[in-house]
């Protein structure tokens, strides 16, 4: 048995929702029923017990930058509320987001992961460009300098909520919002307490501290949130230390509101790589081993932003958000021959703007311009000779491999409209134009020589450094949605949209072998989606069907050239439902049936992959929760997590069989000041793989899953 401890506030949702409701409605909502609906899961607005009472709105900001009811949006947008975040008490963000339809993150070691939203699990140099991750609406990384693990920089542990847009659903996001958007909304100034402290502790020297403090005046507020974590990990030499800090200042006047935020994160991680060999994850001793004890990842990130919103006489609103961003990262690339050290970073200055106004009866327009200037750098060096064959030693020499800087300029005007044609029909449409410019400066020798200019044997060095150059990419992103309300609580919609991503700097300038120029196009994804959503007195549901085609897919071909002539198709059904059987018993389910396929001809190992499933893309996955609310401030939940079988490589010759996991969680607040928590993950101690794939060099390889772990915790609030 493994034991860990942690978490925040079981009774917070009940107190906040009681205040939110008008006083003459609160008698309609039993205390236990209210507390149950608060924690059912993402995108589940609480339903009133009385058939005639209005449902509580689920408010989101990610779709239009202005707070609005999610039920009126023609498209899929889900929300993970604060009480679900508290209940799950995640050590890794994957534990939390697996409750969202379409999301299937594959957890790596420590805080690492590979993302997937209505997509196969994305991997490769620029695959991080397939999903936009943001904190308070500001992308965590500049559009051309994403990182596949960047979500570990967001303060998800104490988030107010997390909003997820599935698919390319809005014109307000540009490059990288291809398959979806994850927007972490950080905590504002506390309303119901001035300070709180929470603790976690457990096996492998795991411990976590959470602090929250705030003060409010008549029209201003100041808040602080801190999370500090240490974990030695269940694998050898695979621990990490991480700190996250969020500061907020808020001012609200008669017309002017101001929100200022500062976010800081620091990660120092020892990294364990794949374990190798067919079904190696089934061996506990192999799963706990680490063949790369020298590997590490150190990452720091700072974001400073200020959101100013001004209301004009005619009811229109102007929102301006300037921001500064800084990141730097050092990590040993243990997955490459020679274990080279990569150092990268970026500095950004940006501005988001939006002007919302009424253009006529039932017609609202939102127009704006987003602009960002970024400076990024990357350096890759290898200290010693490459182990292995003479070919590897000659073609991958020690010394400098890459050393370059890139200035990137991104300008994007957009227009979005919402038109309520009549009480039942509403239309939304939008368009975004985005211009991305790269100015690349190679600080090393051009070509594929050693860093001293001498040539490598066997035809040349593996790493190729292009000469200085400029590249530009211009993209349009249209969107059209139509919604029909059957009743105030039930609606159906159809949504047509296009997403895109410009090539990442690493895809353009980090070349290999004989490639000297990467002539790449932007990836485009066209999507059609139909869905229904609504709520009743005992249930909340959301159903969606989608079909998408992605063109100009960027990948590395058999010659190790970066090319953009791939094509894939994506089709699926998503269902999310919660049902309250009684005031004390409820259930929720998130089910996904999908198919991601290659849609172009390519021969790999004498096999044409056209029509094959994209690797690491299970056709079935999802979760289910059964909740018991014996007391207003106590909740017990049993969770089932299912990942279906998937192929390990494009040829579809090798397969991971999938897995089922069970988790048990309990929260109890014996009084308003004290919260107690228990979380037992992997209840049956199942041996499974968080991620599995196949390469011709290593055969089957896996990131092993965490054994059964008990998490305990407590929180104390000063009211």
C-alpha positions as CSV (number, residue, x, y, z in Angstrom):
1,X,0.0,0.0,0.0
2,X,1.3,3.5,-0.9
3,X,0.1,6.4,1.1
4,X,-0.1,10.1,0.1
5,X,-2.0,13.1,1.6
6,X,-3.9,16.5,0.4
7,X,-6.6,19.0,-0.7
8,X,-9.0,21.9,-0.4
9,X,-12.6,22.7,0.6
10,X,-15.6,20.2,0.5
11,X,-18.2,22.7,1.6
12,X,-17.1,25.7,-0.6
13,X,-19.4,25.0,-3.5
14,X,-22.5,24.8,-1.3
15,X,-21.8,28.1,0.5
16,X,-20.9,30.0,-2.8
17,X,-23.9,28.6,-4.7
18,X,-26.3,29.5,-1.8
19,X,-25.1,33.1,-2.1
20,X,-25.3,33.0,-5.9
21,X,-29.0,32.0,-5.9
22,X,-31.7,34.6,-5.2
23,X,-32.9,34.1,-1.6
24,X,-36.5,33.2,-2.6
25,X,-35.2,30.2,-4.6
26,X,-32.9,28.7,-2.1
27,X,-35.7,26.8,-0.4
28,X,-36.2,24.8,-3.6
29,X,-32.7,23.3,-3.4
30,X,-32.0,20.7,-0.7
31,X,-28.6,21.1,0.9
32,X,-27.4,17.6,0.0
33,X,-28.7,17.8,-3.6
34,X,-26.9,21.1,-4.1
35,X,-23.6,19.8,-2.7
36,X,-23.9,16.7,-4.9
37,X,-24.5,18.6,-8.2
38,X,-21.5,20.8,-7.4
39,X,-19.1,17.9,-7.6
40,X,-20.5,15.8,-10.4
41,X,-17.8,16.9,-12.8
42,X,-17.0,19.3,-15.6
43,X,-19.7,21.1,-17.6
44,X,-22.4,20.0,-15.3
45,X,-24.6,23.0,-14.2
46,X,-26.5,22.2,-11.1
47,X,-30.2,21.5,-11.6
48,X,-32.9,22.8,-9.3
49,X,-35.2,20.3,-7.6
50,X,-38.3,22.1,-8.7
51,X,-39.3,21.5,-12.3
52,X,-40.3,25.1,-12.8
53,X,-37.2,26.7,-11.3
54,X,-34.5,28.1,-13.6
55,X,-31.2,26.2,-13.8
56,X,-28.0,27.6,-12.5
57,X,-26.0,28.9,-15.4
58,X,-22.5,27.5,-16.1
59,X,-20.5,30.6,-16.9
60,X,-17.4,30.5,-19.1
61,X,-15.0,33.2,-20.5
62,X,-13.0,31.1,-23.0
63,X,-15.4,31.3,-25.9
64,X,-15.7,35.1,-26.2
65,X,-13.4,36.6,-23.4
66,X,-16.5,38.0,-21.7
67,X,-18.4,35.9,-19.2
68,X,-21.4,34.1,-20.6
69,X,-23.7,31.1,-20.2
70,X,-22.1,28.0,-21.8
71,X,-25.5,26.5,-22.7
72,X,-26.0,29.1,-25.4
73,X,-22.7,28.3,-27.2
74,X,-23.0,26.4,-30.5
75,X,-20.2,24.0,-29.8
76,X,-18.5,21.9,-27.1
77,X,-17.1,23.6,-24.1
78,X,-16.6,21.9,-20.8
79,X,-15.8,23.1,-17.3
80,X,-14.0,21.5,-14.4
81,X,-15.3,23.5,-11.4
82,X,-13.3,24.2,-8.2
83,X,-15.1,21.6,-6.1
84,X,-14.2,18.9,-8.6
85,X,-10.6,20.1,-8.5
86,X,-10.7,19.9,-4.7
87,X,-12.3,16.4,-4.7
88,X,-9.8,14.9,-7.2
89,X,-6.8,16.5,-5.5
90,X,-4.7,15.7,-8.5
91,X,-0.9,15.1,-8.3
92,X,-0.8,15.3,-12.1
93,X,-3.2,17.3,-14.3
94,X,-4.1,14.2,-16.3
95,X,-6.0,12.8,-13.3
96,X,-8.3,15.9,-13.5
97,X,-8.7,16.3,-17.3
98,X,-9.7,12.7,-18.0
99,X,-13.2,13.7,-16.8
100,X,-13.6,16.1,-19.8
101,X,-15.1,14.6,-23.1
102,X,-12.5,14.2,-25.8
103,X,-9.5,14.7,-23.6
104,X,-7.0,11.8,-23.3
105,X,-3.7,12.9,-21.9
106,X,-0.9,10.3,-21.7
107,X,1.0,10.8,-18.5
108,X,4.8,10.6,-18.6
109,X,7.2,10.7,-15.8
110,X,7.0,13.3,-13.1
111,X,5.0,16.2,-14.4
112,X,5.4,15.3,-18.1
113,X,2.6,14.3,-20.4
114,X,1.5,14.0,-24.1
115,X,-1.7,15.8,-25.0
116,X,-4.8,14.8,-26.9
117,X,-8.1,16.6,-27.4
118,X,-10.3,15.1,-30.2
119,X,-7.0,13.8,-31.6
120,X,-4.5,11.0,-31.3
121,X,-1.9,11.5,-28.6
122,X,0.3,14.1,-30.1
123,X,4.1,13.7,-30.1
124,X,7.0,15.0,-32.1
125,X,8.9,18.3,-32.4
126,X,5.9,20.5,-33.1
127,X,3.0,18.4,-32.0
128,X,2.5,20.7,-29.0
129,X,1.1,23.2,-31.6
130,X,-2.0,21.0,-31.9
131,X,-3.6,22.3,-28.7
132,X,-3.5,25.7,-27.1
133,X,-3.0,25.9,-23.4
134,X,-3.6,29.1,-21.5
135,X,-3.8,30.6,-18.1
136,X,-6.4,33.3,-17.6
137,X,-6.8,33.5,-21.4
138,X,-3.1,34.1,-22.0
139,X,-1.2,31.3,-23.8
140,X,1.4,29.7,-21.7
141,X,3.9,29.8,-24.6
142,X,4.3,31.9,-27.7
143,X,2.6,30.4,-30.7
144,X,5.9,29.3,-32.4
145,X,7.7,28.1,-29.3
146,X,5.3,25.7,-27.6
147,X,6.4,22.8,-25.4
148,X,4.6,19.5,-25.3
149,X,4.5,19.5,-21.4
150,X,3.7,23.2,-21.0
151,X,0.5,22.7,-19.0
152,X,2.6,21.8,-15.9
153,X,3.4,25.5,-15.7
154,X,-0.3,26.4,-15.0
155,X,-1.5,26.6,-11.4
156,X,-4.1,23.9,-11.8
157,X,-3.9,22.7,-8.2
158,X,-5.7,25.8,-6.9
159,X,-7.5,26.8,-10.1
160,X,-10.9,28.5,-9.8
161,X,-12.0,26.3,-12.7
162,X,-10.6,24.9,-15.9
163,X,-12.4,25.5,-19.2
164,X,-11.8,23.2,-22.2
165,X,-13.0,23.9,-25.8
166,X,-13.1,20.7,-27.8
167,X,-12.2,21.2,-31.5
168,X,-11.5,24.5,-33.3
169,X,-14.6,26.2,-32.0
170,X,-13.9,29.9,-31.9
171,X,-12.3,32.7,-34.0
172,X,-10.9,34.3,-30.8
173,X,-8.0,31.8,-30.8
174,X,-5.5,31.5,-33.6
175,X,-2.4,29.4,-34.1
176,X,-2.2,26.2,-32.0
177,X,-5.9,26.2,-31.2
178,X,-6.2,23.3,-33.7
179,X,-7.8,20.4,-31.8
180,X,-8.9,22.5,-28.8
181,X,-8.1,24.9,-26.0
182,X,-7.4,24.4,-22.3
183,X,-7.8,27.6,-20.3
184,X,-6.9,27.5,-16.6
185,X,-8.7,30.2,-14.6
186,X,-6.6,31.0,-11.6
187,X,-8.1,31.9,-8.2
188,X,-9.3,35.4,-7.7
189,X,-9.6,37.1,-4.3
190,X,-11.2,34.8,-1.7
191,X,-14.9,35.6,-0.9
192,X,-15.6,33.2,1.9
193,X,-12.3,33.2,3.8
194,X,-9.2,35.3,4.3
195,X,-6.6,32.6,4.5
196,X,-6.2,28.8,4.4
197,X,-3.5,26.2,4.6
198,X,-3.7,22.6,3.2
199,X,-1.2,19.8,3.5
200,X,-0.4,16.5,1.7
201,X,2.0,13.8,2.7
202,X,2.7,10.3,1.6
203,X,4.9,7.5,0.3
204,X,8.2,8.2,-1.6
205,X,8.6,11.3,0.6
206,X,5.7,13.0,-1.1
207,X,4.5,16.2,0.5
208,X,2.6,19.2,-0.7
209,X,1.8,22.5,0.9
210,X,-1.0,24.8,-0.3
211,X,-1.5,28.4,1.0
212,X,-4.3,30.8,0.1
213,X,-4.7,34.3,1.5
214,X,-6.6,37.4,0.6
215,X,-8.0,40.7,1.7
216,X,-11.0,42.6,0.3
217,X,-11.9,46.3,0.6
218,X,-15.0,48.0,-0.7
219,X,-14.0,48.0,-4.3
220,X,-10.6,46.2,-4.4
221,X,-9.1,42.9,-3.4
222,X,-5.7,41.2,-3.1
223,X,-5.1,37.5,-3.2
224,X,-2.2,35.1,-3.0
225,X,-2.0,31.3,-3.7
226,X,1.1,29.1,-3.3
227,X,1.6,25.4,-4.0
228,X,4.9,23.7,-3.2
229,X,5.4,20.0,-3.9
230,X,8.1,17.4,-3.3
231,X,7.9,13.9,-4.6
232,X,10.6,11.2,-4.9
233,X,8.4,9.2,-7.2
234,X,7.8,5.4,-7.2
235,X,10.6,4.9,-9.8
236,X,14.3,5.1,-9.1
237,X,15.9,8.6,-9.3
238,X,12.7,10.1,-10.6
239,X,11.7,12.8,-8.0
240,X,10.8,16.4,-8.5
241,X,10.3,19.7,-6.6
242,X,7.8,22.2,-7.9
243,X,6.6,25.6,-6.8
244,X,3.8,27.7,-8.1
245,X,2.8,31.2,-7.0
246,X,-0.2,33.3,-8.1
247,X,-0.8,36.9,-7.1
248,X,-4.0,38.8,-8.0
249,X,-5.1,42.4,-7.5
250,X,-8.7,43.3,-8.5
251,X,-10.5,46.6,-8.6
252,X,-14.1,47.2,-9.5
253,X,-15.5,50.6,-10.1
254,X,-18.8,51.9,-11.5
255,X,-17.5,51.5,-15.1
256,X,-13.9,50.4,-14.9
257,X,-12.7,47.0,-13.6
258,X,-9.0,46.0,-13.4
259,X,-7.5,42.6,-12.8
260,X,-3.8,42.2,-12.4
261,X,-2.1,38.8,-12.2
262,X,1.4,37.5,-11.6
263,X,2.1,33.8,-12.1
264,X,5.4,32.0,-11.4
265,X,6.3,28.3,-11.6
266,X,9.5,26.4,-11.1
267,X,10.1,22.7,-11.8
268,X,13.3,20.7,-10.9
269,X,12.7,17.2,-12.0
270,X,14.8,14.0,-12.2
271,X,13.4,12.1,-15.2
272,X,12.8,8.4,-15.8
273,X,12.4,7.3,-19.4
274,X,10.6,4.4,-21.0
275,X,10.9,0.9,-19.9
276,X,11.5,-1.5,-22.8
277,X,10.4,-5.0,-23.7
278,X,7.1,-6.6,-24.5
279,X,4.7,-6.2,-21.5
280,X,7.5,-4.8,-19.4
281,X,5.0,-2.8,-17.3
282,X,3.7,-6.0,-15.9
283,X,6.9,-6.5,-13.9
284,X,6.9,-4.4,-10.8
285,X,10.7,-4.4,-10.5
286,X,11.2,-3.3,-14.1
287,X,8.4,-0.6,-13.7
288,X,10.3,0.9,-10.7
289,X,13.6,0.9,-12.5
290,X,15.2,3.9,-14.3
291,X,17.6,3.3,-17.1
292,X,18.3,7.1,-17.4
293,X,19.2,8.2,-13.8
294,X,21.2,11.1,-15.3
295,X,18.1,12.7,-17.0
296,X,16.6,15.9,-15.7
297,X,14.3,18.8,-16.6
298,X,14.5,22.3,-15.0
299,X,11.9,24.8,-16.1
300,X,10.9,28.2,-15.0
301,X,8.1,30.5,-16.2
302,X,6.8,33.9,-15.3
303,X,3.7,35.8,-16.6
304,X,2.6,39.3,-15.7
305,X,-0.7,40.6,-17.1
306,X,-3.3,43.2,-16.5
307,X,-6.9,43.0,-17.8
308,X,-8.7,46.3,-18.0
309,X,-12.4,46.4,-18.8
310,X,-14.5,49.5,-19.4
311,X,-18.2,49.8,-19.8
312,X,-19.5,52.6,-22.0
313,X,-22.8,54.5,-21.9
314,X,-24.4,52.4,-24.6
315,X,-23.7,49.1,-22.8
316,X,-20.7,48.2,-25.0
317,X,-17.5,47.0,-23.3
318,X,-13.8,47.4,-24.1
319,X,-11.3,44.9,-22.8
320,X,-7.5,45.3,-23.1
321,X,-5.0,42.8,-21.7
322,X,-1.3,43.6,-22.0
323,X,1.1,40.9,-20.8
324,X,4.7,39.9,-20.4
325,X,6.0,36.3,-20.5
326,X,9.3,34.7,-19.8
327,X,10.3,31.0,-19.8
328,X,13.5,29.0,-19.8
329,X,14.2,25.3,-19.7
330,X,17.2,23.0,-19.5
331,X,16.7,19.3,-20.0
332,X,18.8,16.3,-20.9
333,X,17.4,14.6,-23.9
334,X,17.9,11.0,-22.7
335,X,15.7,9.7,-25.5
336,X,18.3,10.7,-28.1
337,X,21.7,9.1,-28.9
338,X,24.5,10.9,-27.0
339,X,22.1,12.4,-24.4
340,X,22.5,16.0,-25.6
341,X,21.6,18.9,-23.3
342,X,18.9,21.3,-24.6
343,X,18.6,24.8,-23.4
344,X,15.7,26.9,-24.6
345,X,13.7,30.0,-23.6
346,X,11.6,32.9,-24.8
347,X,10.6,36.4,-23.9
348,X,7.3,37.8,-25.1
349,X,5.4,41.1,-25.1
350,X,1.7,40.8,-26.1
351,X,-1.7,42.5,-26.2
352,X,-5.1,40.9,-26.3
353,X,-8.1,43.3,-27.1
354,X,-11.8,42.9,-27.5
355,X,-14.6,45.4,-28.0
356,X,-18.2,44.1,-27.5
357,X,-21.2,46.1,-28.6
358,X,-24.8,45.8,-29.7
359,X,-25.1,46.3,-33.5
360,X,-28.9,45.8,-33.5
361,X,-31.8,44.0,-31.9
362,X,-30.4,40.7,-30.7
363,X,-27.1,41.2,-32.5
364,X,-23.8,41.5,-30.6
365,X,-20.4,42.0,-32.2
366,X,-17.0,41.4,-30.7
367,X,-14.0,42.8,-32.6
368,X,-10.4,43.0,-31.6
369,X,-6.7,42.7,-32.5
370,X,-4.2,40.4,-30.8
371,X,-0.5,41.1,-31.2
372,X,2.6,39.5,-29.8
373,X,6.4,39.9,-30.3
374,X,8.6,37.1,-29.0
375,X,12.3,36.3,-28.9
376,X,13.2,32.7,-28.6
377,X,16.5,30.7,-28.5
378,X,17.5,27.1,-28.6
379,X,20.9,25.5,-28.0
380,X,21.8,21.8,-28.0
381,X,25.2,20.5,-26.9
382,X,26.7,17.1,-26.2
383,X,29.4,16.6,-23.7
384,X,30.9,13.3,-24.7
385,X,31.1,10.8,-27.6
386,X,27.9,9.0,-28.6
387,X,27.8,5.4,-27.3
388,X,27.0,2.6,-29.7
389,X,28.0,1.8,-33.3
390,X,30.7,3.5,-35.3
391,X,28.0,5.0,-37.4
392,X,26.4,6.7,-34.4
393,X,29.8,7.9,-33.0
394,X,30.7,9.5,-36.4
395,X,27.4,11.0,-37.4
396,X,26.4,12.3,-33.9
397,X,29.6,14.1,-32.7
398,X,30.1,15.7,-29.3
399,X,30.1,19.5,-29.1
400,X,27.4,22.0,-30.3
401,X,24.5,20.7,-32.5
402,X,22.3,23.7,-32.7
403,X,22.5,27.3,-31.5
404,X,19.9,29.8,-32.9
405,X,17.7,32.7,-32.1
406,X,14.3,33.5,-33.6
407,X,12.3,36.7,-33.4
408,X,8.6,36.1,-34.0
409,X,5.9,38.6,-34.7
410,X,2.2,37.6,-34.6
411,X,-0.7,40.0,-35.5
412,X,-4.3,38.8,-35.7
413,X,-7.5,40.8,-36.1
414,X,-10.8,39.0,-35.5
415,X,-14.5,39.5,-35.6
416,X,-17.2,37.5,-33.8
417,X,-21.0,37.9,-33.8
418,X,-23.9,36.4,-31.9
419,X,-27.3,37.0,-33.4
420,X,-30.5,35.9,-31.6
421,X,-32.8,35.6,-34.6
422,X,-35.8,34.8,-32.4
423,X,-36.3,33.2,-29.0
424,X,-35.5,29.7,-30.4
425,X,-32.9,30.3,-33.1
426,X,-29.5,31.9,-32.6
427,X,-26.5,32.2,-34.9
428,X,-22.8,32.7,-34.2
429,X,-20.1,33.4,-36.7
430,X,-16.6,34.6,-36.7
431,X,-13.4,35.0,-38.7
432,X,-9.8,35.5,-37.7
433,X,-6.8,36.5,-39.9
434,X,-3.4,35.8,-38.5
435,X,0.0,36.8,-39.8
436,X,3.1,35.1,-38.3
437,X,6.6,36.2,-39.2
438,X,9.9,34.4,-38.2
439,X,13.3,36.0,-38.3
440,X,15.8,33.2,-37.8
441,X,19.5,33.8,-36.9
442,X,21.8,30.8,-36.9
443,X,24.6,31.4,-34.3
444,X,26.5,28.2,-35.3
445,X,28.1,27.1,-38.5
446,X,25.6,26.6,-41.4
447,X,25.2,23.0,-42.7
448,X,25.8,19.6,-41.1
449,X,29.4,19.7,-40.1
450,X,30.9,19.4,-36.6
451,X,31.0,22.6,-34.6
452,X,34.7,23.1,-35.7
453,X,33.8,22.9,-39.3
454,X,35.2,19.4,-40.0
455,X,32.9,16.9,-41.7
456,X,31.4,13.7,-40.2
457,X,32.0,10.3,-41.7
458,X,29.3,8.2,-43.4
459,X,28.1,11.1,-45.6
460,X,27.7,13.9,-43.0
461,X,26.5,14.7,-39.5
462,X,22.9,13.9,-38.4
463,X,22.1,17.5,-37.3
464,X,21.7,20.1,-40.0
465,X,21.7,23.9,-39.3
466,X,20.0,26.0,-41.9
467,X,21.4,29.4,-42.9
468,X,19.8,32.7,-41.7
469,X,16.3,33.2,-43.2
470,X,12.9,34.7,-42.8
471,X,9.6,32.8,-43.0
472,X,6.0,34.0,-43.0
473,X,2.6,32.3,-42.6
474,X,-0.8,33.8,-43.2
475,X,-4.0,32.0,-42.2
476,X,-7.7,32.5,-42.1
477,X,-9.9,30.8,-39.5
478,X,-13.7,31.1,-40.2
479,X,-16.5,29.7,-37.9
480,X,-20.3,29.4,-38.3
481,X,-22.7,28.0,-35.7
482,X,-26.5,27.6,-35.5
483,X,-28.3,26.8,-32.2
484,X,-32.0,25.9,-31.6
485,X,-33.6,25.9,-28.2
486,X,-36.3,23.3,-27.6
487,X,-36.9,24.8,-24.2
488,X,-35.0,27.1,-21.8
489,X,-33.0,24.0,-20.6
490,X,-32.7,22.0,-23.9
491,X,-30.9,23.0,-27.1
492,X,-29.3,21.5,-30.3
493,X,-26.6,23.0,-32.4
494,X,-24.5,22.6,-35.5
495,X,-21.0,24.1,-35.8
496,X,-18.7,24.5,-38.8
497,X,-15.1,25.7,-38.0
498,X,-11.5,25.8,-39.2
499,X,-8.4,25.7,-37.0
500,X,-4.8,26.1,-37.9
501,X,-1.3,26.2,-36.6
502,X,1.8,27.7,-38.1
503,X,4.9,25.5,-38.1
504,X,6.9,25.7,-34.9
505,X,10.4,27.1,-34.9
506,X,11.8,23.6,-34.1
507,X,10.2,22.2,-37.2
508,X,11.6,24.9,-39.4
509,X,15.1,25.2,-38.1
510,X,16.0,22.1,-36.2
511,X,16.7,19.9,-39.2
512,X,18.4,16.6,-39.8
513,X,20.6,14.9,-42.4
514,X,20.6,16.4,-45.9
515,X,17.7,18.8,-45.3
516,X,18.8,22.4,-45.5
517,X,15.4,24.1,-45.8
518,X,12.0,23.0,-44.4
519,X,9.4,24.2,-46.9
520,X,6.4,23.7,-44.6
521,X,2.8,24.9,-44.8
522,X,0.5,25.6,-41.9
523,X,-1.6,22.7,-40.7
524,X,-5.4,23.2,-41.2
525,X,-8.3,21.3,-39.6
526,X,-11.8,21.6,-40.9
527,X,-14.5,20.5,-38.5
528,X,-18.3,19.9,-38.5
529,X,-20.0,19.1,-35.2
530,X,-23.6,18.5,-34.2
531,X,-24.8,18.2,-30.6
532,X,-27.5,18.5,-28.0
533,X,-27.2,19.6,-24.4
534,X,-29.5,20.4,-21.6
535,X,-30.7,19.7,-18.1
536,X,-33.7,18.6,-16.1
537,X,-34.6,18.4,-12.5
538,X,-32.4,15.3,-12.0
539,X,-30.0,15.2,-14.9
540,X,-27.5,17.2,-17.0
541,X,-26.3,16.0,-20.4
542,X,-24.1,16.9,-23.4
543,X,-23.9,14.8,-26.6
544,X,-21.7,15.7,-29.6
545,X,-20.8,14.1,-32.9
546,X,-17.9,15.4,-35.0
547,X,-16.0,14.8,-38.2
548,X,-12.7,16.6,-38.9
549,X,-10.1,16.5,-41.6
550,X,-6.6,17.8,-41.1
551,X,-4.4,18.8,-44.0
552,X,-0.7,19.7,-44.3
553,X,0.1,17.5,-41.4
554,X,3.8,18.1,-40.4
555,X,5.8,15.0,-39.7
556,X,9.4,13.6,-40.2
557,X,9.5,11.2,-43.2
558,X,11.7,8.2,-43.7
559,X,14.6,10.4,-44.9
560,X,14.3,12.3,-41.6
561,X,13.1,15.4,-43.5
562,X,10.4,17.6,-41.9
563,X,7.6,17.7,-44.5
564,X,3.9,18.9,-44.4
565,X,2.1,16.7,-46.9
566,X,0.3,14.4,-44.5
567,X,-3.5,14.2,-44.0
568,X,-5.6,12.6,-41.3
569,X,-9.3,12.2,-40.6
570,X,-11.0,12.3,-37.2
571,X,-14.6,11.2,-36.3
572,X,-16.2,10.6,-33.0
573,X,-19.1,10.6,-30.6
574,X,-18.8,12.2,-27.1
575,X,-21.3,11.8,-24.3
576,X,-21.4,13.3,-20.8
577,X,-24.3,12.7,-18.5
578,X,-24.9,13.2,-14.8
579,X,-28.0,11.9,-13.0
580,X,-29.2,12.4,-9.4
581,X,-31.1,9.3,-8.2
582,X,-31.8,10.9,-4.8
583,X,-30.6,13.8,-2.6
584,X,-27.7,11.6,-1.5
585,X,-26.9,9.4,-4.5
586,X,-25.7,10.6,-8.0
587,X,-23.7,9.3,-11.0
588,X,-21.8,10.7,-13.9
589,X,-20.3,9.3,-17.1
590,X,-18.0,10.6,-19.8
591,X,-17.8,8.3,-22.8
592,X,-15.9,8.6,-26.1
593,X,-16.1,6.6,-29.3
594,X,-13.6,7.9,-31.9
595,X,-11.6,6.9,-34.9
596,X,-8.4,8.7,-36.0
597,X,-7.0,7.6,-39.3
598,X,-4.2,8.3,-41.7
599,X,-5.6,9.6,-45.0
600,X,-2.6,9.7,-47.3
601,X,-0.3,7.2,-48.9
602,X,3.0,6.4,-47.2
603,X,5.0,3.2,-47.3
604,X,6.5,2.2,-43.9
605,X,8.3,-1.2,-43.7
606,X,6.6,-2.2,-47.0
607,X,3.1,-1.3,-45.6
608,X,0.9,1.5,-46.9
609,X,-0.5,3.2,-43.8
610,X,-3.4,4.9,-45.7
611,X,-6.5,4.0,-43.8
612,X,-4.7,2.8,-40.7
613,X,-5.5,4.0,-37.3
614,X,-3.1,6.7,-36.1
615,X,-0.9,5.2,-33.4
616,X,-1.6,5.8,-29.7
617,X,-5.3,6.6,-30.5
618,X,-7.7,4.4,-28.6
619,X,-11.1,4.1,-30.2
620,X,-12.9,3.9,-26.8
621,X,-12.1,5.7,-23.5
622,X,-13.9,7.5,-20.7
623,X,-14.7,7.7,-17.1
624,X,-17.7,7.1,-14.7
625,X,-18.3,8.3,-11.2
626,X,-20.7,7.1,-8.5
627,X,-21.2,9.6,-5.7
628,X,-22.7,9.3,-2.2
629,X,-23.5,12.4,-0.2
630,X,-24.5,11.2,3.3
631,X,-24.1,14.6,4.9
632,X,-24.2,18.1,3.3
633,X,-20.4,18.6,3.9
634,X,-19.3,15.0,3.2
635,X,-18.9,13.1,-0.1
636,X,-17.7,9.7,-1.2
637,X,-17.0,9.0,-4.8
638,X,-16.0,5.8,-6.7
639,X,-14.5,6.4,-10.1
640,X,-13.9,4.1,-13.1
641,X,-11.3,5.1,-15.7
642,X,-11.2,3.1,-18.9
643,X,-8.7,3.3,-21.8
644,X,-9.3,1.0,-24.7
645,X,-6.7,-0.8,-26.9
646,X,-4.7,1.1,-29.3
647,X,-1.9,0.5,-31.9
648,X,1.7,1.4,-31.1
649,X,2.9,2.4,-34.5
650,X,1.5,3.6,-37.9
651,X,1.8,0.1,-39.4
652,X,-0.8,-1.1,-36.9
653,X,1.2,-4.3,-36.2
654,X,1.6,-4.0,-32.4
655,X,-1.1,-3.2,-29.9
656,X,-1.5,-2.2,-26.2
657,X,-4.5,-4.0,-24.7
658,X,-5.8,-1.0,-22.7
659,X,-6.8,-0.9,-19.0
660,X,-9.4,-0.2,-16.4
661,X,-8.7,1.6,-13.1
662,X,-10.7,2.3,-10.1
663,X,-10.3,5.3,-7.7
664,X,-12.0,6.1,-4.4
665,X,-12.2,9.6,-3.0
666,X,-13.8,11.1,0.1
667,X,-14.1,14.7,1.4
668,X,-15.5,15.7,4.8
669,X,-15.8,19.2,6.4
670,X,-16.8,18.6,10.1
671,X,-17.0,22.3,10.5
672,X,-16.6,25.4,8.3
673,X,-12.9,25.7,9.2
674,X,-11.7,22.2,8.8
675,X,-11.6,19.9,5.7
676,X,-10.4,16.3,5.7
677,X,-9.7,14.3,2.5
678,X,-8.8,10.7,1.4
679,X,-8.0,9.5,-2.1
680,X,-7.2,5.9,-3.0
681,X,-6.1,5.7,-6.6
682,X,-5.6,2.4,-8.6
683,X,-7.7,0.6,-6.1
684,X,-7.0,-2.9,-7.4
685,X,-3.3,-2.2,-7.8
686,X,-3.5,-2.8,-11.5
687,X,-0.3,-3.1,-13.5
688,X,-0.8,-0.9,-16.6
689,X,0.9,1.5,-18.9
690,X,0.2,5.3,-18.9
691,X,1.7,5.3,-22.4
692,X,2.8,2.6,-24.8
693,X,4.5,2.8,-28.2
694,X,6.8,0.9,-30.5
695,X,10.1,1.8,-32.4
696,X,12.3,-0.3,-34.6
697,X,15.2,0.3,-32.2
698,X,13.6,-0.4,-28.9
699,X,10.5,-2.5,-29.8
700,X,7.7,-2.1,-27.3
701,X,8.3,0.5,-24.6
702,X,6.1,2.0,-21.9
703,X,5.7,4.6,-19.2
704,X,4.5,2.4,-16.3
705,X,1.4,3.3,-14.3
706,X,1.5,4.3,-10.7
707,X,0.7,1.5,-8.2
708,X,-2.1,1.8,-5.6
709,X,-1.7,5.0,-3.7
710,X,-3.6,6.4,-0.7
711,X,-3.7,10.1,-0.4
712,X,-4.8,11.8,2.8
713,X,-5.0,15.5,3.6
714,X,-6.4,18.3,5.6
715,X,-7.1,22.0,5.2
716,X,-7.7,24.7,7.8
717,X,-9.4,28.0,7.0
718,X,-9.3,31.3,8.9
719,X,-12.7,32.8,8.3
